[in-house]
Amino acid sequence: MLRVAVPNKGALSEEASEMLREAGYKQRRDHRELVLVDAANDVEFFFLRPRDIALYVGAGTLDVGVTGRDLLLDSGADAEEVVPLGFGGSTFRFAAKAGTASTLADLEGRRIATSYAGLVQRHLAEHGVTAGVVRLDGAVETAVRLGVADVIADVVETGTTLRAAGLEIFGEPILRSEAVLVRRTGAGQDDAVDVLVRRLQGVLVARQYVLMDYDVRVEHVENACAITPGLESPTVSPLHDKGWVAVRAMVPRSRTNQVMDDLYALGARAILVTGIHACRL
């Protein structure tokens, strides 16, 4: 039975469970459940603290798990990213008092407060910077004002909270994170893991694309197919009226309306868009 770790609370938990549900796996209805067996798919789900998941997977206690890329790198666990999952995005940046730092080199010998000590230490080591890392739990914005640190390293969305604390962002991002599926480093081939990965990738594609059907005159088929090339090639079918054909193709969801406009301007009609619930490529 495949053993899979899932975050037990927060937005990461909700989105991971929804994605697994879309992939055809049974998920818990009561958040107090910590273990769930999906007998139909021969999978056992364990709902754990997101910070602990990489450690369990790296130790071989569990086969795979869903956690953040930031948490994976911060843990130092013997685990590696298998596939990015497209949700839970975040960006890690350095911030300091205005005018006190502008590049990574300015961190030499400074004190850096963060909730992700392992991640920051790894980043500094990769760039040959020696600095003290002060590990704090929770918000770190006040660390500079309270004299605990000279610089902070934290998740940054709009930067509003940092500016309110008298800090400004500098340098390149430490990391761009998102939810990822992780597995023990060097683990051998496993058919059950392969099935899980294919299902998750199918959900990712289904979320990113829609299916578009339309009718277009024969003389405009080549131009229409250039607008909707599909993933490999669009399906073109004859209609009762020999001057028209029906075309079906997958189109990026984000470009749906622009593609419809372009097709209509070309002369296509009966343009229909259908959501994709699952797929295999």
N, C-alpha and C positions, 0 to 999 in steps of 0.2 A: 504493500500500500504506500502510495506517495505521500510524504509528510510535508505540508506547506505551511509556512508562517505568514500570518497576516497581521497588520497593525490592529491593536485592540481598541483604539479610541481616536477621536479627532477627525479632521477632514481627510487625512491620508487613509484612515480606516474605512470611511464611507465610500470613497472613490475606488479603493482597492476591491472592496466587497462588491460594488456595483459592476466593476469590470469583470470580475470572476463570475458573477451571475450572468452577465451578457455572454460570457464564454461557455456557459452551459453547466456551471458548477453550483451545487447547493450552497447557500450561505445562511448564516444565523439570522433569526428574527428577534432574538432577545440578546441585547448587548452584554448581558451578564454571562452568557455562554463563553467559555474559554477554549473548548474543544468541540469540533463538529465533524462527524463522519459522513462523507458523501459516498455511500456504498455503491451507487450506480456507476460512479466514475473511479472507484477504488482510490479515493483520496481522503486524507485526514487533515483538517485545518486546525491550526493552533493560533489563537489570538493573543499576541504578546505585545509588550512595550516596543515601539518602533526602534528605540536605541539598542534593544537586546537581540533583535532578529539576526543581524549579521553575525553576532557571536555564536548563536545557536547553529546557524547554517555552517559557519566556518569550522565549528567543532565536529560537524558531521551528525549532530543530534537530529537535525531536520534536513530534508533534501534541498529545498529551495525556500525563498521567502521574498516578500515585498517590503521594501524599505526605501528610504531616501538615499540618493547617491552621497549626500553629505554625511549621513549617519554611517554608511558603509565605510567611507574613507576615514571618518573620525574614530571608528571602532578599532581599526588596526587588525580586524579579524582576517582569518585565512579564507576569505571569500572574494568573489569577483562578480562584476556586473554581467548578466546574460543578455538582457534586452531592456531598453528604456520603455517606460509605459505611458509617457505623454501627459501626466498630470502631476500635481504637487510641485510645480516649478518654483524655484527661488534662486536668488543671486546673493553671493557672499562678497562683501566689500570691506576694505579698511576705511576708517574714519578717524579724524583727529581735529583738534582745535584749528581754526582757520589760520593758514600761514605757517603751521608747524611741521607739515609733511606734505610732499607732493609725489614722491616716487617710493618704490620698494626699498631702495638704498637708504632712505631716511629712517627706516625702522631699525637700523643697526644699533644695538645696545639699548633699545627702548623697551618699555613694558607694554604688552598687548593683552587686553582683557577680552575673553571670549567664552562662549559656552561650548565651543568646538576646538578644544585644545589640540587634539590629535590632528585634525584637519589643518589647522594653522601651522603647527610645528612641521608637518610634512611639506606644506607650501614654502615655508621659510627655508627649509633644508634644500629643497629643489632649486632655490634661487641663491643659495650661499649666503643667507642673511642670518646673523646671530642676534637673537632677541629673547627677552624673557616673556613667557606666556603665563598669564594669570587666568586660571580656570574659574569661571563663575557660573552658577546655575541661574537661569532666567534672564531677565533684561540686563544688558550691560551698558546701556546708554549713559548712566550716571557715574561709571567707573572713573572717567577722567576728572570730572568735577570733584569727586570725593578723594582724589589723589591716589587711587589704587593702581591706575595705569596711565600711560601717555597716549595710547592709541587703543581703539576697539576694533574687533573683527566680528561682523554680525550679518544676519540676513537683512537685505535692503530691498524695499519695494519702491516707495516713492521718495524716501529720504526725509520725509516730513518730521518724523520722530527724532532723527539725528539733528536736524537743523534746530529743532526746539531745544535740544540739549547743548546747543552751541558748537556742534561738530559739522565737518564737511567731508564728503567722500573724496578719496584720491586713489590714483593708481588703477591698474586693471583689476577686473573681478578675480577674486580668489578661486571661485568655483561657480558654475551654473549647474544647479541641482534639479532633480526631478525624481519621481518615484521610479524604481528599477526593480527588476527581478534579479535576485542574487543566488549564487550557488557556490559550494565549496571549491576553492581553487584546485584545479587539476582533477576534478571528479570525472569519472568515466562516463561513457555514453549510457543514457537511460531512456528507454522508449517512452516511459510515462512523462518524463520531463520534456521530451521532444513534443509530445502531444499537447502539453500545457503551453509551451512556447508558441506552437502553431495556432492554438486557439486564441491566445492573447494577441498575437500579431494580426489574426483575423479581425478581432474587435477593433484594433487600432486602425486598420484599413477601412473598416465599416464606418468608423466615426469620421474619417477624413474624406470619404467619397460618397457621392450619390449616384444613382443610376438614372441616366437621362435618355428618354425616347422621343423621337420626333420624325416627322415626314418631310421629305425634301425632294425637289425635282431632280431627275437623273442627271441633268447637265450641271447641277451644283454639288453633286456628291463629293467630289474630290475636295472642294473648298470647305464643305461641311465637316468632312473627316479631319481636315487640318485644324478645325476649331475644336473638335472632340476626338482626339486620337486614341482615347482610352488608354488602358495600361499596356496592351499589346497591339490590338487593332479593333476598331469598332465592328459590330455586327450589322450587316446591311442585308435587308430582306426585300424582295419584290412585293409590290402591292397590286391589287386588281387593275388599277389604272396604271398602264405600262409606263407612263411618264413620271411616276413617283416611286420612291423607295422608302422603307422605314429603317431608321438607324437607331441603334442602341449602343451606349458607351458609358463607362464610368468617368465621372467628372469630379474634380476637387470640390468639396462642399463649399469652401470659401469663395469659389469663383462661379457659383451656380447662376446668379442673376446676370453677371456680365456675359457668360456663355449663352444664356438664353437670349439676351439682347442681340448678340452677334449673329446667332442663328436666325432670329426673326428678321434681322436686316438683310440676311442672305436670301430669305424667302422661305425658310422652314416654317412649318405650321404643326399644330397639335403637339406642342412641346410639353412633355410631362416629366416630372421629377419624382423619383421614388427613393425613400430611405433604404439603406442596406443594414440589415440586422446582424449578419455574420457573413464571412467569406473565407475562402482558402485560395491563395495565389500560387 
